[in-house]
C-alpha cells in the first residue's frame, strides 16, 4: 500500500482531529472535506467510532496500515495496559522523536530528515523512520547537517518540549530519557477503541 502524500489538512478534517496536534487544521473549517462536508450528520456506529479512532492515530503518526497493525501486535506481548503500550511504541519511532525534539515542524518533515540520512542515534546514522529508539539513546544530526537552515528555523519555533526528552542546545542533540506516561500523550485519543477494533 502506497503512502498518502496529499494534503494533511484534508485528512485531519476527515477524522475531525488535529493530526499535527496544533489545532491549525480545524481552526478555519472544523468540518469534513468536500462539497457535503458540512452536511454530514448522524451518530456513528460503534464500528464507525472505532475505525475513526484508529485512523486518527494512524494519520497522526504517519504510519501505514501494515506497520500500524504490526506495532499493535507487538504492544499486546508487553506487560501492562495494551493501549498505553501501543502509544508508547508509536512515540518511540525515530521520526516521531525527531519531530518531538524540534528538528522539524511536522512529522512528515522529520521522516524526510531521517530518510535522507541526516539523523544519528548514539553516533550512528539511521535512515529508517520506524527505527525503535530505546530509553537512554541519544538522537542528533550528522556533524555536517547541524546548521541546516530548515532545522535551525524549526528549532527557533520551539517553546516547550515533552518531559521524556532532554535537549542540549549547544550540541544539538537529545536524549530519550524514558518511555512517556499516558498523561503526557494526547488526551483526545481513546486508545481503548483501537483495542476494541482489532480485538473483534
N, CA and C atoms as an extended XYZ file, in Angstrom:
600
Properties=species:S:1:pos:R:3:atomname:S:1:resname:S:1:resid:I:1 pbc="F F F"
N         0.844       -1.192        0.000 N   UNK     1
C         0.000        0.000        0.000 CA  UNK     1
C         0.883        1.247        0.000 C   UNK     1
N         0.635        2.162       -0.947 N   UNK     2
C         1.459        3.358       -1.052 CA  UNK     2
C         1.107        4.360        0.047 C   UNK     2
N         2.064        5.199        0.365 N   UNK     3
C         1.850        6.204        1.408 CA  UNK     3
C         1.078        7.392        0.850 C   UNK     3
N         0.147        7.926        1.653 N   UNK     4
C        -0.620        9.100        1.265 CA  UNK     4
C         0.285       10.323        1.235 C   UNK     4
N         0.260       11.066        0.139 N   UNK     5
C         1.112       12.254        0.021 CA  UNK     5
C         0.306       13.522       -0.233 C   UNK     5
N        -1.025       13.421       -0.084 N   UNK     6
C        -1.886       14.579       -0.316 CA  UNK     6
C        -1.908       15.532        0.869 C   UNK     6
N        -2.870       16.482        0.862 N   UNK     7
C        -2.936       17.495        1.920 CA  UNK     7
C        -3.245       16.879        3.288 C   UNK     7
N        -2.431       17.206        4.291 N   UNK     8
C        -2.661       16.672        5.636 CA  UNK     8
C        -3.895       17.319        6.276 C   UNK     8
N        -4.216       18.556        5.865 N   UNK     9
C        -5.385       19.227        6.424 CA  UNK     9
C        -6.666       18.471        6.070 C   UNK     9
N        -6.695       17.918        4.863 N   UNK    10
C        -7.878       17.178        4.427 CA  UNK    10
C        -8.076       15.920        5.285 C   UNK    10
N        -6.982       15.242        5.590 N   UNK    11
C        -7.055       14.051        6.436 CA  UNK    11
C        -7.529       14.421        7.837 C   UNK    11
N        -7.015       15.529        8.353 N   UNK    12
C        -7.397       15.967        9.692 CA  UNK    12
C        -8.880       16.308        9.753 C   UNK    12
N        -9.369       16.982        8.732 N   UNK    13
C       -10.782       17.358        8.715 CA  UNK    13
C       -11.682       16.147        8.553 C   UNK    13
N       -11.189       15.132        7.837 N   UNK    14
C       -11.999       13.925        7.636 CA  UNK    14
C       -12.281       13.198        8.955 C   UNK    14
N       -11.272       13.189        9.852 N   UNK    15
C       -11.461       12.497       11.139 CA  UNK    15
C       -11.788       13.465       12.277 C   UNK    15
N       -11.863       14.775       11.969 N   UNK    16
C       -12.208       15.757       12.993 CA  UNK    16
C       -11.200       15.839       14.118 C   UNK    16
N        -9.916       15.769       13.763 N   UNK    17
C        -8.855       15.689       14.770 CA  UNK    17
C        -7.589       16.316       14.209 C   UNK    17
N        -6.915       17.129       15.003 N   UNK    18
C        -5.685       17.777       14.553 CA  UNK    18
C        -4.533       16.787       14.599 C   UNK    18
N        -4.136       16.272       13.436 N   UNK    19
C        -3.069       15.265       13.415 CA  UNK    19
C        -1.686       15.887       13.652 C   UNK    19
N        -1.585       17.206       13.561 N   UNK    20
C        -0.319       17.881       13.881 CA  UNK    20
C        -0.275       18.254       15.366 C   UNK    20
N        -1.408       18.085       16.046 N   UNK    21
C        -1.570       18.410       17.473 CA  UNK    21
C        -1.450       19.909       17.755 C   UNK    21
N        -1.650       20.722       16.718 N   UNK    22
C        -1.594       22.180       16.896 CA  UNK    22
C        -2.984       22.809       16.814 C   UNK    22
N        -3.936       22.097       16.214 N   UNK    23
C        -5.295       22.619       16.043 CA  UNK    23
C        -5.463       23.477       14.808 C   UNK    23
N        -4.378       23.712       14.063 N   UNK    24
C        -4.443       24.608       12.901 CA  UNK    24
C        -5.366       24.083       11.802 C   UNK    24
N        -5.376       22.757       11.629 N   UNK    25
C        -6.143       22.185       10.508 CA  UNK    25
C        -7.644       22.454       10.630 C   UNK    25
N        -8.131       22.537       11.870 N   UNK    26
C        -9.575       22.675       12.087 CA  UNK    26
C        -9.970       24.088       12.509 C   UNK    26
N        -9.003       24.990       12.574 N   UNK    27
C        -9.288       26.340       13.062 CA  UNK    27
C       -10.273       27.085       12.163 C   UNK    27
N       -10.076       27.009       10.852 N   UNK    28
C       -10.937       27.762        9.925 CA  UNK    28
C       -12.144       26.964        9.462 C   UNK    28
N       -11.943       25.659        9.245 N   UNK    29
C       -13.048       24.836        8.727 CA  UNK    29
C       -13.161       23.544        9.543 C   UNK    29
N       -13.840       23.604       10.683 N   UNK    30
C       -13.929       22.432       11.567 CA  UNK    30
C       -15.003       21.432       11.143 C   UNK    30
N       -15.014       21.089        9.873 N   UNK    31
C       -15.981       20.115        9.350 CA  UNK    31
C       -15.298       19.300        8.270 C   UNK    31
N       -15.962       18.251        7.826 N   UNK    32
C       -15.366       17.339        6.856 CA  UNK    32
C       -15.049       18.001        5.531 C   UNK    32
N       -14.109       17.433        4.768 N   UNK    33
C       -13.749       17.996        3.465 CA  UNK    33
C       -14.812       17.686        2.417 C   UNK    33
N       -14.734       18.369        1.306 N   UNK    34
C       -15.635       18.073        0.187 CA  UNK    34
C       -16.895       18.909        0.177 C   UNK    34
N       -17.651       18.755       -0.884 N   UNK    35
C       -18.860       19.544       -1.114 CA  UNK    35
C       -19.899       19.383       -0.016 C   UNK    35
N       -19.983       18.173        0.553 N   UNK    36
C       -21.010       17.899        1.568 CA  UNK    36
C       -20.424       17.770        2.970 C   UNK    36
N       -19.240       18.331        3.148 N   UNK    37
C       -18.563       18.213        4.436 CA  UNK    37
C       -19.360       18.733        5.613 C   UNK    37
N       -20.127       19.822        5.386 N   UNK    38
C       -20.891       20.416        6.487 CA  UNK    38
C       -22.238       19.743        6.691 C   UNK    38
N       -22.649       18.916        5.728 N   UNK    39
C       -23.990       18.336        5.775 CA  UNK    39
C       -24.040       16.960        6.437 C   UNK    39
N       -22.859       16.358        6.666 N   UNK    40
C       -22.841       15.012        7.221 CA  UNK    40
C       -23.222       15.038        8.691 C   UNK    40
N       -24.325       14.405        9.003 N   UNK    41
C       -24.807       14.363       10.385 CA  UNK    41
C       -25.169       12.924       10.742 C   UNK    41
N       -25.598       12.741       11.963 N   UNK    42
C       -25.985       11.401       12.396 CA  UNK    42
C       -24.897       10.778       13.255 C   UNK    42
N       -25.331        9.939       14.164 N   UNK    43
C       -24.394        9.306       15.085 CA  UNK    43
C       -23.718        8.112       14.427 C   UNK    43
N       -22.422        8.012       14.606 N   UNK    44
C       -21.670        6.893       14.037 CA  UNK    44
C       -21.927        5.619       14.828 C   UNK    44
N       -21.827        4.480       14.158 N   UNK    45
C       -21.973        3.192       14.832 CA  UNK    45
C       -20.735        2.946       15.698 C   UNK    45
N       -20.800        1.904       16.535 N   UNK    46
C       -19.636        1.558       17.364 CA  UNK    46
C       -18.424        1.286       16.473 C   UNK    46
N       -18.666        0.547       15.390 N   UNK    47
C       -17.575        0.238       14.459 CA  UNK    47
C       -17.015        1.523       13.850 C   UNK    47
N       -17.920        2.435       13.478 N   UNK    48
C       -17.502        3.705       12.875 CA  UNK    48
C       -16.639        4.521       13.824 C   UNK    48
N       -16.991        4.526       15.102 N   UNK    49
C       -16.220        5.267       16.100 CA  UNK    49
C       -14.841        4.632       16.305 C   UNK    49
N       -14.800        3.299       16.322 N   UNK    50
C       -13.533        2.590       16.496 CA  UNK    50
C       -12.615        2.821       15.299 C   UNK    50
N       -13.196        2.751       14.091 N   UNK    51
C       -12.421        2.970       12.869 CA  UNK    51
C       -11.861        4.390       12.834 C   UNK    51
N       -12.703        5.352       13.216 N   UNK    52
C       -12.274        6.751       13.212 CA  UNK    52
C       -11.114        6.966       14.190 C   UNK    52
N       -11.192        6.324       15.354 N   UNK    53
C       -10.131        6.475       16.351 CA  UNK    53
C        -8.818        5.879       15.838 C   UNK    53
N        -8.937        4.736       15.179 N   UNK    54
C        -7.750        4.092       14.595 CA  UNK    54
C        -7.117        5.008       13.543 C   UNK    54
N        -7.944        5.582       12.685 N   UNK    55
C        -7.440        6.443       11.620 CA  UNK    55
C        -6.819        7.720       12.177 C   UNK    55
N        -7.392        8.259       13.257 N   UNK    56
C        -6.837        9.448       13.891 CA  UNK    56
C        -5.376        9.212       14.285 C   UNK    56
N        -5.146        8.098       14.969 N   UNK    57
C        -3.800        7.801       15.464 CA  UNK    57
C        -2.869        7.437       14.308 C   UNK    57
N        -3.387        6.688       13.349 N   UNK    58
C        -2.563        6.279       12.197 CA  UNK    58
C        -2.126        7.496       11.387 C   UNK    58
N        -3.055        8.409       11.150 N   UNK    59
C        -2.732        9.632       10.413 CA  UNK    59
C        -1.751       10.506       11.203 C   UNK    59
N        -1.962       10.578       12.521 N   UNK    60
C        -1.127       11.433       13.357 CA  UNK    60
C         0.342       11.014       13.295 C   UNK    60
N         0.587        9.715       13.400 N   UNK    61
C         1.965        9.225       13.387 CA  UNK    61
C         2.483        8.935       11.979 C   UNK    61
N         1.615        9.047       10.971 N   UNK    62
C         2.035        8.843        9.587 CA  UNK    62
C         2.461        7.426        9.292 C   UNK    62
N         1.719        6.468        9.839 N   UNK    63
C         2.073        5.057        9.704 CA  UNK    63
C         1.074        4.367        8.777 C   UNK    63
N         1.567        3.471        7.906 N   UNK    64
C         0.624        2.752        7.045 CA  UNK    64
C        -0.046        1.631        7.826 C   UNK    64
N        -1.070        1.056        7.256 N   UNK    65
C        -1.895        0.069        7.970 CA  UNK    65
C        -1.091       -1.143        8.427 C   UNK    65
N        -0.201       -1.594        7.580 N   UNK    66
C         0.589       -2.781        7.914 CA  UNK    66
C         1.499       -2.526        9.119 C   UNK    66
N         2.185       -1.390        9.120 N   UNK    67
C         3.060       -1.030       10.240 CA  UNK    67
C         2.244       -0.832       11.523 C   UNK    67
N         1.081       -0.222       11.352 N   UNK    68
C         0.214        0.080       12.495 CA  UNK    68
C        -0.225       -1.209       13.190 C   UNK    68
N        -0.692       -2.167       12.399 N   UNK    69
C        -1.156       -3.449       12.961 CA  UNK    69
C         0.018       -4.224       13.581 C   UNK    69
N         1.175       -4.167       12.941 N   UNK    70
C         2.352       -4.858       13.474 CA  UNK    70
C         2.741       -4.290       14.836 C   UNK    70
N         2.714       -2.957       14.955 N   UNK    71
C         3.041       -2.312       16.224 CA  UNK    71
C         2.011       -2.657       17.286 C   UNK    71
N         0.739       -2.721       16.888 N   UNK    72
C        -0.337       -3.084       17.811 CA  UNK    72
C        -0.110       -4.488       18.359 C   UNK    72
N         0.279       -5.416       17.487 N   UNK    73
C         0.529       -6.790       17.919 CA  UNK    73
C         1.739       -6.886       18.849 C   UNK    73
N         2.756       -6.064       18.583 N   UNK    74
C         3.931       -6.031       19.467 CA  UNK    74
C         3.537       -5.555       20.854 C   UNK    74
N         2.656       -4.549       20.905 N   UNK    75
C         2.215       -3.997       22.191 CA  UNK    75
C         1.455       -5.031       23.013 C   UNK    75
N         0.767       -5.956       22.320 N   UNK    76
C        -0.029       -6.975       23.023 CA  UNK    76
C         0.855       -7.957       23.786 C   UNK    76
N         2.127       -8.052       23.406 N   UNK    77
C         3.044       -9.002       24.055 CA  UNK    77
C         3.790       -8.366       25.233 C   UNK    77
N         3.558       -7.073       25.460 N   UNK    78
C         4.222       -6.371       26.561 CA  UNK    78
C         3.354       -6.426       27.812 C   UNK    78
N         3.988       -6.339       28.969 N   UNK    79
C         3.218       -6.311       30.207 CA  UNK    79
C         2.656       -4.908       30.407 C   UNK    79
N         1.498       -4.816       31.038 N   UNK    80
C         0.869       -3.519       31.254 CA  UNK    80
C        -0.376       -3.350       30.408 C   UNK    80
N        -0.821       -2.119       30.265 N   UNK    81
C        -2.054       -1.813       29.533 CA  UNK    81
C        -1.765       -1.781       28.034 C   UNK    81
N        -2.502       -2.580       27.282 N   UNK    82
C        -2.256       -2.740       25.846 CA  UNK    82
C        -2.276       -1.405       25.102 C   UNK    82
N        -3.333       -0.620       25.314 N   UNK    83
C        -3.465        0.644       24.588 CA  UNK    83
C        -2.346        1.624       24.896 C   UNK    83
N        -1.957        1.720       26.164 N   UNK    84
C        -0.876        2.627       26.561 CA  UNK    84
C         0.456        2.168       25.974 C   UNK    84
N         0.699        0.859       26.016 N   UNK    85
C         1.932        0.313       25.427 CA  UNK    85
C         2.000        0.607       23.932 C   UNK    85
N         0.848        0.518       23.273 N   UNK    86
C         0.772        0.781       21.833 CA  UNK    86
C         1.194        2.217       21.526 C   UNK    86
N         0.658        3.179       22.281 N   UNK    87
C         1.011        4.582       22.064 CA  UNK    87
C         2.482        4.834       22.380 C   UNK    87
N         2.995        4.149       23.398 N   UNK    88
C         4.416        4.302       23.751 CA  UNK    88
C         5.325        3.815       22.626 C   UNK    88
N         4.940        2.711       21.989 N   UNK    89
C         5.741        2.196       20.869 CA  UNK    89
C         5.724        3.171       19.698 C   UNK    89
N         4.559        3.753       19.432 N   UNK    90
C         4.460        4.739       18.350 CA  UNK    90
C         5.292        5.987       18.667 C   UNK    90
N         5.269        6.400       19.931 N   UNK    91
C         6.056        7.565       20.349 CA  UNK    91
C         7.550        7.298       20.232 C   UNK    91
N         7.950        6.022       20.324 N   UNK    92
C         9.370        5.657       20.306 CA  UNK    92
C         9.936        5.551       18.901 C   UNK    92
N         9.117        5.767       17.870 N   UNK    93
C         9.619        5.769       16.496 CA  UNK    93
C        10.593        6.935       16.326 C   UNK    93
N        11.638        6.717       15.552 N   UNK    94
C        12.649        7.753       15.359 CA  UNK    94
C        12.075        9.006       14.716 C   UNK    94
N        11.230        8.843       13.682 N   UNK    95
C        10.691       10.037       13.021 CA  UNK    95
C         9.840       10.871       13.980 C   UNK    95
N         9.088       10.202       14.865 N   UNK    96
C         8.272       10.936       15.828 CA  UNK    96
C         9.139       11.703       16.819 C   UNK    96
N        10.218       11.072       17.292 N   UNK    97
C        11.088       11.736       18.267 CA  UNK    97
C        11.866       12.890       17.649 C   UNK    97
N        12.236       12.761       16.374 N   UNK    98
C        12.884       13.873       15.668 CA  UNK    98
C        11.927       15.067       15.624 C   UNK    98
N        10.635       14.780       15.429 N   UNK    99
C         9.606       15.821       15.445 CA  UNK    99
C         9.450       16.400       16.847 C   UNK    99
N         9.388       15.544       17.869 N   UNK   100
C         9.223       15.985       19.254 CA  UNK   100
C        10.411       16.856       19.707 C   UNK   100
N        11.605       16.509       19.246 N   UNK   101
C        12.802       17.281       19.603 CA  UNK   101
C        12.710       18.694       19.037 C   UNK   101
N        12.142       18.803       17.823 N   UNK   102
C        12.018       20.111       17.182 CA  UNK   102
C        12.902       20.293       15.976 C   UNK   102
N        13.523       19.202       15.497 N   UNK   103
C        14.347       19.290       14.289 CA  UNK   103
C        13.479       19.557       13.059 C   UNK   103
N        12.182       19.279       13.169 N   UNK   104
C        11.241       19.548       12.076 CA  UNK   104
C         9.916       20.002       12.679 C   UNK   104
N         9.170       20.805       11.922 N   UNK   105
C         7.887       21.305       12.427 CA  UNK   105
C         6.750       20.318       12.179 C   UNK   105
N         7.007       19.288       11.362 N   UNK   106
C         5.982       18.274       11.087 CA  UNK   106
C         6.603       16.880       11.139 C   UNK   106
N         5.764       15.874       11.370 N   UNK   107
C         6.275       14.503       11.355 CA  UNK   107
C         6.689       14.101        9.938 C   UNK   107
N         6.018       14.632        8.955 N   UNK   108
C         6.385       14.318        7.572 CA  UNK   108
C         7.782       14.854        7.257 C   UNK   108
N         8.061       16.059        7.735 N   UNK   109
C         9.383       16.634        7.550 CA  UNK   109
C        10.444       15.868        8.322 C   UNK   109
N        10.080       15.404        9.513 N   UNK   110
C        11.015       14.625       10.330 CA  UNK   110
C        11.352       13.311        9.631 C   UNK   110
N        10.346       12.707        9.020 N   UNK   111
C        10.563       11.450        8.292 CA  UNK   111
C        11.536       11.675        7.130 C   UNK   111
N        11.407       12.809        6.483 N   UNK   112
C        12.287       13.128        5.360 CA  UNK   112
C        13.730       13.324        5.839 C   UNK   112
N        13.901       13.993        6.985 N   UNK   113
C        15.242       14.172        7.545 CA  UNK   113
C        15.902       12.818        7.810 C   UNK   113
N        15.111       11.879        8.354 N   UNK   114
C        15.642       10.549        8.649 CA  UNK   114
C        15.949        9.810        7.345 C   UNK   114
N        15.015        9.818        6.418 N   UNK   115
C        15.198        9.113        5.139 CA  UNK   115
C        16.438        9.581        4.391 C   UNK   115
N        16.741       10.866        4.488 N   UNK   116
C        17.867       11.434        3.752 CA  UNK   116
C        19.199       11.290        4.496 C   UNK   116
N        19.172       10.602        5.621 N   UNK   117
C        20.408       10.268        6.320 CA  UNK   117
C        21.013       11.380        7.155 C   UNK   117
N        20.189       12.345        7.591 N   UNK   118
C        20.715       13.460        8.386 CA  UNK   118
C        20.782       13.147        9.882 C   UNK   118
N        20.092       12.079       10.305 N   UNK   119
C        19.918       11.817       11.742 CA  UNK   119
C        20.804       10.668       12.223 C   UNK   119
N        21.323       10.822       13.440 N   UNK   120
C        22.114        9.747       14.043 CA  UNK   120
C        21.495        9.334       15.378 C   UNK   120
N        21.693        8.071       15.733 N   UNK   121
C        21.293        7.550       17.049 CA  UNK   121
C        22.542        6.943       17.673 C   UNK   121
N        22.926        7.478       18.830 N   UNK   122
C        24.156        7.052       19.511 CA  UNK   122
C        25.382        7.149       18.593 C   UNK   122
N        25.382        8.213       17.757 N   UNK   123
C        26.535        8.470       16.890 CA  UNK   123
C        26.539        7.724       15.570 C   UNK   123
N        25.562        6.864       15.344 N   UNK   124
C        25.494        6.094       14.091 CA  UNK   124
C        24.326        6.560       13.238 C   UNK   124
N        24.560        6.731       11.944 N   UNK   125
C        23.493        7.167       11.045 CA  UNK   125
C        22.383        6.122       10.987 C   UNK   125
N        21.147        6.595       11.122 N   UNK   126
C        19.978        5.724       10.989 CA  UNK   126
C        19.029        6.388       10.002 C   UNK   126
N        18.709        5.700        8.909 N   UNK   127
C        17.816        6.297        7.899 CA  UNK   127
C        16.495        5.544        7.782 C   UNK   127
N        16.086        4.894        8.862 N   UNK   128
C        14.811        4.158        8.887 CA  UNK   128
C        13.856        4.884        9.838 C   UNK   128
N        12.819        5.554        9.323 N   UNK   129
C        11.910        6.335       10.171 CA  UNK   129
C        11.240        5.523       11.281 C   UNK   129
N        10.993        4.235       11.027 N   UNK   130
C        10.295        3.413       12.020 CA  UNK   130
C        11.240        2.819       13.065 C   UNK   130
N        12.516        3.164       13.001 N   UNK   131
C        13.504        2.647       13.949 CA  UNK   131
C        13.023        2.896       15.377 C   UNK   131
N        13.060        1.855       16.212 N   UNK   132
C        12.585        1.950       17.598 CA  UNK   132
C        13.699        2.467       18.507 C   UNK   132
N        13.518        3.674       18.995 N   UNK   133
C        14.500        4.283       19.892 CA  UNK   133
C        14.258        3.775       21.310 C   UNK   133
N        15.324        3.460       22.011 N   UNK   134
C        15.216        2.941       23.380 CA  UNK   134
C        15.556        4.051       24.380 C   UNK   134
N        14.964        3.989       25.580 N   UNK   135
C        15.326        4.971       26.608 CA  UNK   135
C        16.840        4.978       26.843 C   UNK   135
N        17.399        6.176       26.881 N   UNK   136
C        18.848        6.318       27.038 CA  UNK   136
C        19.559        6.602       25.734 C   UNK   136
N        18.911        6.339       24.603 N   UNK   137
C        19.519        6.612       23.300 CA  UNK   137
C        19.636        8.121       23.057 C   UNK   137
N        20.704        8.499       22.374 N   UNK   138
C        20.952        9.912       22.065 CA  UNK   138
C        20.701       10.147       20.575 C   UNK   138
N        19.818       11.099       20.277 N   UNK   139
C        19.455       11.432       18.895 CA  UNK   139
C        20.083       12.767       18.531 C   UNK   139
N        20.767       12.793       17.396 N   UNK   140
C        21.421       14.025       16.967 CA  UNK   140
C        21.380       14.112       15.444 C   UNK   140
N        22.014       15.151       14.924 N   UNK   141
C        22.180       15.305       13.481 CA  UNK   141
C        23.633       15.031       13.136 C   UNK   141
N        23.897       14.590       11.915 N   UNK   142
C        25.284       14.430       11.469 CA  UNK   142
C        25.987       15.773       11.601 C   UNK   142
N        27.258       15.744       11.902 N   UNK   143
C        28.019       16.967       12.164 CA  UNK   143
C        27.866       17.993       11.047 C   UNK   143
N        27.870       17.533        9.796 N   UNK   144
C        27.763       18.445        8.648 CA  UNK   144
C        26.365       19.043        8.495 C   UNK   144
N        25.376       18.434        9.176 N   UNK   145
C        23.988       18.859        8.992 CA  UNK   145
C        23.444       19.678       10.161 C   UNK   145
N        24.280       19.962       11.150 N   UNK   146
C        23.792       20.647       12.346 CA  UNK   146
C        23.411       22.100       12.097 C   UNK   146
N        23.825       22.642       10.960 N   UNK   147
C        23.474       24.023       10.641 CA  UNK   147
C        22.519       24.120        9.451 C   UNK   147
N        21.813       23.045        9.189 N   UNK   148
C        20.802       23.088        8.121 CA  UNK   148
C        19.788       24.192        8.416 C   UNK   148
N        19.505       24.988        7.426 N   UNK   149
C        18.590       26.126        7.607 CA  UNK   149
C        17.218       25.670        8.089 C   UNK   149
N        16.689       24.608        7.491 N   UNK   150
C        15.349       24.137        7.844 CA  UNK   150
C        15.296       23.661        9.295 C   UNK   150
N        16.379       23.075        9.780 N   UNK   151
C        16.445       22.607       11.172 CA  UNK   151
C        16.516       23.792       12.130 C   UNK   151
N        17.373       24.756       11.824 N   UNK   152
C        17.508       25.931       12.689 CA  UNK   152
C        16.215       26.726       12.766 C   UNK   152
N        15.515       26.841       11.647 N   UNK   153
C        14.234       27.549       11.636 CA  UNK   153
C        13.207       26.823       12.492 C   UNK   153
N        13.231       25.499       12.416 N   UNK   154
C        12.297       24.696       13.206 CA  UNK   154
C        12.608       24.806       14.699 C   UNK   154
N        13.874       24.710       15.063 N   UNK   155
C        14.282       24.814       16.471 CA  UNK   155
C        13.926       26.177       17.066 C   UNK   155
N        13.987       27.213       16.230 N   UNK   156
C        13.682       28.570       16.700 CA  UNK   156
C        12.204       28.719       17.085 C   UNK   156
N        11.360       27.848       16.543 N   UNK   157
C         9.917       27.933       16.827 CA  UNK   157
C         9.502       27.154       18.069 C   UNK   157
N        10.412       26.351       18.604 N   UNK   158
C        10.082       25.506       19.756 CA  UNK   158
C         9.986       26.346       21.032 C   UNK   158
N         8.884       26.201       21.745 N   UNK   159
C         8.719       26.910       23.018 CA  UNK   159
C         8.731       25.940       24.198 C   UNK   159
N         8.342       24.697       23.946 N   UNK   160
C         8.293       23.699       25.022 CA  UNK   160
C         8.457       22.308       24.441 C   UNK   160
N         9.192       21.453       25.158 N   UNK   161
C         9.373       20.062       24.734 CA  UNK   161
C         8.731       19.119       25.736 C   UNK   161
N         8.475       17.905       25.284 N   UNK   162
C         7.921       16.893       26.183 CA  UNK   162
C         8.967       16.524       27.230 C   UNK   162
N         8.510       16.092       28.395 N   UNK   163
C         9.416       15.865       29.521 CA  UNK   163
C        10.224       14.577       29.415 C   UNK   163
N         9.835       13.688       28.504 N   UNK   164
C        10.592       12.443       28.387 CA  UNK   164
C        11.776       12.575       27.413 C   UNK   164
N        12.040       13.816       26.987 N   UNK   165
C        13.205       14.112       26.136 CA  UNK   165
C        13.984       15.266       26.766 C   UNK   165
N        15.301       15.127       26.840 N   UNK   166
C        16.145       16.261       27.241 CA  UNK   166
C        16.931       16.711       26.018 C   UNK   166
N        17.171       18.018       25.916 N   UNK   167
C        17.838       18.551       24.727 CA  UNK   167
C        19.009       19.436       25.115 C   UNK   167
N        20.150       19.202       24.478 N   UNK   168
C        21.352       20.005       24.671 CA  UNK   168
C        21.443       21.001       23.518 C   UNK   168
N        21.163       22.270       23.811 N   UNK   169
C        21.145       23.305       22.769 CA  UNK   169
C        22.504       23.441       22.074 C   UNK   169
N        23.582       23.373       22.848 N   UNK   170
C        24.912       23.557       22.286 CA  UNK   170
C        25.299       22.456       21.314 C   UNK   170
N        25.054       21.213       21.707 N   UNK   171
C        25.430       20.074       20.872 CA  UNK   171
C        24.356       19.719       19.843 C   UNK   171
N        23.154       20.303       20.002 N   UNK   172
C        22.004       19.975       19.158 CA  UNK   172
C        21.757       18.460       19.156 C   UNK   172
N        21.688       17.918       20.365 N   UNK   173
C        21.379       16.500       20.499 CA  UNK   173
C        20.414       16.303       21.657 C   UNK   173
N        19.598       15.264       21.543 N   UNK   174
C        18.582       14.992       22.550 CA  UNK   174
C        18.723       13.569       23.069 C   UNK   174
N        18.294       13.369       24.306 N   UNK   175
C        18.289       12.038       24.901 CA  UNK   175
C        16.861       11.630       25.202 C   UNK   175
N        16.508       10.441       24.747 N   UNK   176
C        15.188        9.876       25.053 CA  UNK   176
C        15.319        9.239       26.436 C   UNK   176
N        14.967        9.992       27.471 N   UNK   177
C        15.303        9.575       28.838 CA  UNK   177
C        14.436        8.434       29.370 C   UNK   177
N        13.178        8.368       28.918 N   UNK   178
C        12.270        7.322       29.422 CA  UNK   178
C        11.058        7.205       28.518 C   UNK   178
N        10.313        6.127       28.703 N   UNK   179
C         9.045        5.979       27.992 CA  UNK   179
C         8.049        6.998       28.539 C   UNK   179
N         7.194        7.541       27.697 N   UNK   180
C         6.239        8.545       28.184 CA  UNK   180
C         5.137        7.932       29.046 C   UNK   180
N         4.632        8.718       29.977 N   UNK   181
C         3.449        8.324       30.750 CA  UNK   181
C         2.216        8.653       29.909 C   UNK   181
N         1.124        7.960       30.197 N   UNK   182
C        -0.091        8.181       29.390 CA  UNK   182
C        -0.558        9.631       29.466 C   UNK   182
N        -0.448       10.261       30.640 N   UNK   183
C        -0.929       11.639       30.772 CA  UNK   183
C        -0.054       12.657       30.040 C   UNK   183
N         1.073       12.208       29.494 N   UNK   184
C         1.937       13.096       28.706 CA  UNK   184
C         1.608       13.020       27.216 C   UNK   184
N         0.739       12.097       26.856 N   UNK   185
C         0.362       11.914       25.452 CA  UNK   185
C        -0.994       12.555       25.183 C   UNK   185
N        -1.371       12.615       23.927 N   UNK   186
C        -2.590       13.321       23.514 CA  UNK   186
C        -3.834       12.815       24.239 C   UNK   186
N        -4.497       13.718       24.967 N   UNK   187
C        -5.668       13.343       25.760 CA  UNK   187
C        -6.900       13.105       24.897 C   UNK   187
N        -6.865       13.548       23.635 N   UNK   188
C        -8.019       13.386       22.744 CA  UNK   188
C        -8.041       12.020       22.054 C   UNK   188
N        -7.089       11.168       22.380 N   UNK   189
C        -7.062        9.815       21.811 CA  UNK   189
C        -7.672        8.831       22.798 C   UNK   189
N        -8.591        8.020       22.318 N   UNK   190
C        -9.184        6.970       23.145 CA  UNK   190
C        -8.669        5.636       22.612 C   UNK   190
N        -7.514        5.220       23.112 N   UNK   191
C        -6.851        4.024       22.589 CA  UNK   191
C        -7.631        2.741       22.844 C   UNK   191
N        -8.546        2.760       23.830 N   UNK   192
C        -9.342        1.555       24.100 CA  UNK   192
C       -10.245        1.213       22.910 C   UNK   192
N       -10.662        2.235       22.144 N   UNK   193
C       -11.477        1.981       20.942 CA  UNK   193
C       -10.658        1.268       19.874 C   UNK   193
N        -9.357        1.567       19.808 N   UNK   194
C        -8.483        0.896       18.834 CA  UNK   194
C        -8.289       -0.564       19.235 C   UNK   194
N        -8.143       -0.793       20.533 N   UNK   195
C        -8.020       -2.168       21.040 CA  UNK   195
C        -9.279       -2.955       20.705 C   UNK   195
N       -10.433       -2.326       20.900 N   UNK   196
C       -11.709       -2.987       20.570 CA  UNK   196
C       -11.808       -3.265       19.080 C   UNK   196
N       -11.333       -2.333       18.262 N   UNK   197
C       -11.397       -2.500       16.806 CA  UNK   197
C       -10.640       -3.737       16.359 C   UNK   197
N        -9.426       -3.910       16.856 N   UNK   198
C        -8.587       -5.041       16.421 CA  UNK   198
C        -8.930       -6.349       17.136 C   UNK   198
N        -9.594       -6.272       18.266 N   UNK   199
C        -9.893       -7.496       19.007 CA  UNK   199
C       -11.240       -8.096       18.678 C   UNK   199
N       -11.891       -7.586       17.659 N   UNK   200
C       -13.207       -8.129       17.274 CA  UNK   200
C       -13.055       -9.521       16.683 C   UNK   200
